[in-house]
Amino acid sequence: MEKVWYLENVNLFKILCPHKYAEYKGCHNFKQYGKSDYIYFEEDASTKVFLIDKGKVKLGYYTSEGKEIVKAILVKGELFGEKAILGEDKRTEFAQSLDSNTSICPIGVNTLHDLMKDNQTFTLKIYKFISFRISKLERRLQILLFKDAKTRLLEFLDELCEEHGVICKETGGTLVEHPYTQKDIANLIGTSRPTLNLIMNEIKDEGLIEFKGKKILFLKKTA
């Protein structure tokens, strides 16, 4: 699986941010958000896409019963709000800052279309990214709906291993340094932090992983 915020090893932030283009630099500003600030709400007009310069952003929505469903937690270099490129009129999700100093690069849809207009290869990369993002979100929602908490965690850990893993020379296992807090992971797999801790320790006792802070050593394949 390709890393979410890279397309063939090209960082989206480096190629998309209008500051990289002289004709847009003068009229473009980064926006700063504090912890729990909303970048947009459900039903807001969908006129921009956003790149994360610094911090973390949560994407989600609320069910008719008022339950929050977390679709994704994104970090530096990642793009969100991308359905605006495809003609979405109103947001179907909310975007919320999770850090006290989140910096966002907003890009108007018209500006992005101008940047895409004369570069077919770049345009194909953007659509490939959108297709991959939608497929990943659909997979995560299917896991939330149809699988138990342990299976959801195992599949999430397997995804982490694929996206962030490097070979550990000392053990021969796969070492992952990930950007998520325990609360982030619990939200993403739809469980509580105490339940997450119990399952993590159970998986550790089974000899599948070792973990400390934001580092996980995979001793065996988890899923």
DAFENTA-V125193 format. One record per residue. N is the residue number from 1. SS is DSSP state (h for helix, s for strand, l for the rest). NEAR is the number of other ideal C-beta (glycine too) atoms within 8 Angstrom. D_CENTER is the distance of its C-alpha to the mean C-alpha in Angstrom with 1 decimal. Layout:
BEGIN
N/SS/NEAR/D_CENTER ; N/SS/NEAR/D_CENTER
END
This chain:
BEGIN
1/l/5/14.1 ; 2/l/7/12.8 ; 3/l/7/10.0 ; 4/l/10/7.0 ; 5/l/12/7.8 ; 6/s/11/11.4 ; 7/s/9/14.0 ; 8/l/6/17.1 ; 9/l/4/16.5 ; 10/s/9/16.3 ; 11/s/8/14.0 ; 12/h/14/13.0 ; 13/h/13/13.8 ; 14/h/8/17.1 ; 15/h/9/18.2 ; 16/h/13/17.0 ; 17/l/11/17.9 ; 18/h/12/21.3 ; 19/h/8/22.7 ; 20/h/8/23.1 ; 21/l/8/25.6 ; 22/h/4/28.9 ; 23/h/4/29.6 ; 24/h/10/26.5 ; 25/h/10/26.3 ; 26/l/4/29.0 ; 27/l/4/27.7 ; 28/l/8/24.0 ; 29/l/3/22.7 ; 30/s/7/19.6 ; 31/s/8/18.9 ; 32/s/8/18.6 ; 33/s/10/17.3 ; 34/l/9/18.4 ; 35/l/8/16.9 ; 36/l/7/16.5 ; 37/l/9/17.3 ; 38/s/9/16.1 ; 39/s/10/15.0 ; 40/s/8/16.1 ; 41/l/7/17.4 ; 42/l/10/17.9 ; 43/l/5/20.9 ; 44/l/8/20.5 ; 45/s/6/21.5 ; 46/l/12/18.9 ; 47/l/6/20.2 ; 48/s/10/17.4 ; 49/s/13/14.1 ; 50/s/14/12.3 ; 51/s/14/11.2 ; 52/s/19/10.2 ; 53/s/11/13.3 ; 54/s/8/13.1 ; 55/l/15/11.6 ; 56/l/13/8.6 ; 57/s/17/7.7 ; 58/s/13/7.8 ; 59/s/12/8.2 ; 60/s/11/11.2 ; 61/s/10/14.8 ; 62/s/9/18.2 ; 63/l/7/20.6 ; 64/l/3/24.2 ; 65/l/4/25.1 ; 66/l/6/22.8 ; 67/l/6/20.3 ; 68/s/7/16.7 ; 69/s/11/14.2 ; 70/s/11/10.6 ; 71/s/10/8.5 ; 72/s/11/4.9 ; 73/s/13/4.4 ; 74/s/12/3.1 ; 75/l/10/6.2 ; 76/l/9/9.2 ; 77/l/10/9.6 ; 78/l/12/6.7 ; 79/s/12/8.1 ; 80/s/12/8.2 ; 81/l/12/11.5 ; 82/h/12/12.3 ; 83/h/9/14.6 ; 84/h/12/17.0 ; 85/h/11/17.9 ; 86/h/7/19.1 ; 87/l/5/21.4 ; 88/l/9/19.7 ; 89/l/5/22.0 ; 90/s/9/20.4 ; 91/l/14/17.0 ; 92/l/7/16.4 ; 93/l/9/13.7 ; 94/s/12/13.5 ; 95/s/13/11.2 ; 96/s/11/12.2 ; 97/s/15/12.3 ; 98/l/12/12.2 ; 99/l/9/14.2 ; 100/l/5/17.8 ; 101/l/8/17.4 ; 102/s/17/14.3 ; 103/s/12/15.3 ; 104/s/15/14.1 ; 105/s/16/15.6 ; 106/s/8/16.5 ; 107/s/13/18.0 ; 108/s/8/20.5 ; 109/h/12/20.4 ; 110/h/6/23.9 ; 111/h/10/23.2 ; 112/h/12/20.4 ; 113/h/9/22.9 ; 114/h/7/25.5 ; 115/h/11/23.4 ; 116/h/10/22.8 ; 117/h/6/26.4 ; 118/l/3/28.2 ; 119/l/8/25.7 ; 120/h/5/25.5 ; 121/h/6/23.6 ; 122/h/10/20.9 ; 123/h/9/20.8 ; 124/h/8/20.5 ; 125/h/11/17.5 ; 126/h/11/15.7 ; 127/h/8/16.8 ; 128/h/9/15.8 ; 129/h/12/12.2 ; 130/h/12/12.4 ; 131/h/8/14.2 ; 132/h/10/11.8 ; 133/h/10/8.8 ; 134/h/8/11.5 ; 135/h/8/12.8 ; 136/h/10/9.9 ; 137/h/10/9.5 ; 138/h/8/13.3 ; 139/h/8/13.6 ; 140/h/11/11.6 ; 141/h/10/13.9 ; 142/h/8/16.8 ; 143/h/13/16.3 ; 144/h/11/16.3 ; 145/h/6/19.4 ; 146/h/5/21.5 ; 147/l/8/21.0 ; 148/l/5/22.2 ; 149/h/10/20.3 ; 150/h/9/21.2 ; 151/h/10/20.2 ; 152/h/14/16.8 ; 153/h/15/16.4 ; 154/h/11/18.0 ; 155/h/11/15.8 ; 156/h/12/12.6 ; 157/h/14/14.5 ; 158/h/11/15.6 ; 159/h/9/12.1 ; 160/h/12/11.5 ; 161/h/13/15.0 ; 162/h/7/14.4 ; 163/h/9/11.4 ; 164/h/9/12.8 ; 165/l/11/16.3 ; 166/s/7/19.5 ; 167/s/8/23.1 ; 168/l/10/24.8 ; 169/l/5/28.4 ; 170/l/4/30.0 ; 171/l/7/29.1 ; 172/l/6/28.0 ; 173/l/10/24.9 ; 174/s/10/21.3 ; 175/s/12/19.8 ; 176/s/13/16.2 ; 177/s/6/15.2 ; 178/l/9/11.7 ; 179/l/5/10.1 ; 180/l/9/10.3 ; 181/l/6/13.4 ; 182/h/9/15.4 ; 183/h/7/14.8 ; 184/h/11/11.0 ; 185/h/12/11.7 ; 186/h/12/14.5 ; 187/h/10/12.7 ; 188/h/12/10.2 ; 189/h/13/13.4 ; 190/l/9/15.6 ; 191/l/10/18.2 ; 192/l/6/19.8 ; 193/h/8/19.6 ; 194/h/6/23.3 ; 195/h/10/22.6 ; 196/h/14/19.6 ; 197/h/9/22.1 ; 198/h/8/24.8 ; 199/h/12/22.9 ; 200/h/11/21.5 ; 201/h/8/25.2 ; 202/h/9/26.5 ; 203/h/14/24.4 ; 204/h/11/25.6 ; 205/h/6/29.2 ; 206/l/6/28.8 ; 207/l/6/28.4 ; 208/l/9/25.0 ; 209/s/12/23.1 ; 210/s/7/23.9 ; 211/s/9/21.5 ; 212/s/4/21.9 ; 213/l/4/19.5 ; 214/l/7/16.2 ; 215/s/10/18.0 ; 216/s/11/18.6 ; 217/s/13/21.4 ; 218/s/15/21.5 ; 219/l/9/25.2 ; 220/l/7/25.0 ; 221/l/6/22.6 ; 222/l/11/21.1 ; 223/l/7/20.7
END
